[in-house]
Each structure stands twice: as C-alpha cells, then as structure tokens.
Amino acid sequence: QVQLVESGGGLVQPGGSLRLSCAASGSVFSINTMGWYRQAPGKQREFVADITSGGYTKYQDSVKGRFTISRDNIGKAVYLQMNSLKPEDTAVYYCKAEINWGQGTQVTVSP
C-alpha cells in the first residue's frame, strides 16, 4: 500500500505560478506511474498530467506548455510546476500513484 501527501496549493493571481508536491511512502517500489488529477466544484475529477518511472509524460491539452510534471529519481515524490495560471485552473488537485490517491490540495486562481 502507498500513502500520498500533497502540498503546495494556495491562492494565486491569474498569470501566477505554483508548485505542487506529492510525497509517497509505503510500498513505493511498486509504483510505475504517478500523476495529478483535479476536480473543480460541480465537475468530475479530470486527468491533468502523469509521468512513468522511465520519465515518459502525458498532459491534458489545456495545460500543455503551462504545467510541467516531474519526479525524483527514487520515485518517492512527484511535482507539478504550474505557470501562467488561469481562473479555470481552480480546483482541488489530487496526486495519484497506481490505484492510490492523496487527500488533495486546493488551488485557487483569482484576482
């Protein structure tokens, strides 16, 4: 079993940046893919980005060129650098590692 703890959310103005972090503990050796999802009020949870243990990345089209996902070499942490943030990026951001989910961190983009 894997435990995930996110951090780094907060309030930022449009055009600003935030960096989310997710620390994994437990059976981290079993993790191949780690990623980020988000859920805005009244909407379904959606995929944002993920990264495999080999460094292969995928992004949702709306965040390409603005968000960058990365992970540490031992696979215990994944990061999401978010630049040029927009109000529509406002959501609770969740870290996922295989079938395991974190508790989420709120990101609010507002003037």
C-alpha positions in Angstrom: 0.0 0.0 0.0 1.1 3.5 -0.8 0.4 6.7 1.1 0.4 10.0 -0.7 0.6 13.5 0.8 0.2 16.6 -1.3 1.4 20.1 -0.5 1.9 23.5 -2.2 -1.6 24.6 -3.0 -2.9 28.1 -2.3 -4.3 31.3 -3.7 -2.6 32.9 -6.7 -3.5 35.7 -9.1 -4.0 34.9 -12.8 -0.7 34.6 -14.6 1.0 33.4 -11.4 2.7 30.2 -10.6 2.5 27.4 -8.0 4.5 24.2 -7.5 2.6 21.2 -6.1 4.5 18.4 -4.4 3.4 14.8 -3.6 5.4 12.7 -1.2 4.9 8.9 -1.4 5.6 6.4 1.4 5.0 2.7 1.9 5.3 0.3 -1.0 6.9 2.8 -3.3 8.8 0.1 -5.2 5.5 -0.9 -6.7 4.9 2.5 -8.3 5.3 2.9 -12.1 3.1 5.9 -13.0 2.5 8.9 -10.8 0.2 11.7 -11.8 -2.0 14.6 -11.0 -5.8 15.0 -11.3 -8.1 17.8 -10.4 -11.7 18.4 -9.5 -13.4 21.7 -9.8 -16.7 22.5 -7.9 -19.6 20.7 -9.6 -17.4 18.9 -12.1 -15.9 15.4 -12.4 -12.4 14.7 -11.5 -10.1 15.0 -14.6 -6.7 14.0 -15.6 -4.0 16.7 -15.6 -0.7 15.0 -16.2 1.3 11.9 -15.4 4.8 10.5 -15.6 6.2 7.0 -15.7 9.2 5.6 -13.9 11.0 6.0 -17.2 10.2 9.7 -17.4 7.5 9.5 -20.1 5.0 12.3 -19.6 1.4 13.0 -20.7 -0.6 16.2 -20.3 -4.2 17.3 -20.7 -4.3 19.6 -23.7 -5.4 22.6 -21.7 -2.3 22.6 -19.6 0.3 21.8 -22.2 3.0 24.4 -22.3 2.0 25.8 -18.9 2.4 22.8 -16.5 5.4 20.6 -16.1 5.3 17.3 -14.2 8.5 15.7 -12.8 9.5 13.1 -10.2 12.6 12.4 -8.1 15.0 9.6 -9.1 13.9 7.2 -6.4 10.2 7.6 -7.2 9.1 8.9 -3.8 7.9 12.3 -5.0 6.2 13.8 -7.9 5.9 17.5 -8.6 3.7 19.8 -10.7 5.0 23.1 -11.7 2.1 25.3 -12.8 2.8 28.5 -14.7 0.5 31.1 -16.4 -2.3 30.0 -14.1 -5.9 30.8 -15.2 -9.1 31.0 -13.1 -10.3 27.8 -14.8 -7.3 26.0 -13.2 -9.1 26.5 -9.8 -9.7 23.0 -8.4 -8.7 20.5 -5.8 -5.6 18.8 -7.1 -5.0 15.2 -6.3 -1.9 13.1 -6.5 -2.3 9.5 -7.8 0.2 6.6 -7.8 -1.2 3.5 -9.4 -4.5 3.0 -7.6 -3.6 5.2 -4.6 -4.9 8.7 -4.1 -3.8 11.6 -1.9 -6.2 13.8 0.1 -5.9 16.7 -2.3 -4.7 20.3 -2.1 -6.7 23.4 -3.1 -5.5 25.6 -5.9 -7.4 28.9 -6.3 -6.6 31.3 -9.1 -8.4 34.6 -8.5 -7.6 38.4 -8.8 
